[in-house]
Amino acid sequence: MTASVVIAVDGPVAAGKGTLARRLADKYGYAYLDTGSLYRAVGAKVLRAGGDPADADFAARMAESLADSDLAAPDLRSEAVGLAASKVAVVPGVRAALLDYQQRFAHRPPGGKPGAVLDGRDIGTVVCPDAAVKLFVTARDEVRAGRRHKELMDKGESVTFERVLDDLRRRDEQDRARSTAPLKPADDAHLLDTSDLAIEAAVTAAVDIITATLKP
């Protein structure tokens, strides 16, 4: 059986990696996995159970009991769940519980698809270090905060831009400073700054990178 092609798309929150990864999956007919949703689902389970996201043992138990239905919870994109996700993501037990799921998805894509696109924070460094193409998507803090603020306001959440920017920077620091799978580009990742790019331009830039990287 031919090995699947894996495209890793990493980067901080609101850099545009999710939209880009979905578009790439559609273009190439690959399976798509938003790995951040796994951590958000664990964070949401912890909050719904009345637990503390910083409680490593409790968070790990929630990760081990994660069901597919948890990924469809309506509150996964809320700011509270996002902050909880960043806390549970530093727990080694949580990461271990979710690692196997992600690797199986990447190397045996559902539906018999020929490849997979995974987006997250440690796909190219930990989950799929053997990925055929690695993209690290980023953007300026203020641009990312503006995108996240609009997303939250569109959902009816009342939050200031300054609060979103502060939370974003705090999450960035947590993600970069954690001892397990910190947020950083893989040594062979291609940097893609989307600060001044509309989605179509970002997709074009990514496709150019992928084409050049996969060229025989």
Buried (B, 14 or more C-beta within 10 A) or exposed (E): EEEBBBBBBBBBBBBBBBBBBBBBBEEBEBBBBBBBBBBBBBBBBBBEEEBEBEBBEBBBBBBEEBEEEBBEBEEBBBBEBBBBBBBBBBBEBBBEBBBEBBBEBBEEBEEEBEBBBBBBBBBBBBBBBEBBBBBBBBBEBEBBBBBBBEBBEEEEBEEEBEBBBEBBBEBBEBBEEBEBBBBBBBEEBBEBBBEEBEEEEBBEBBBEBBEEBEEE
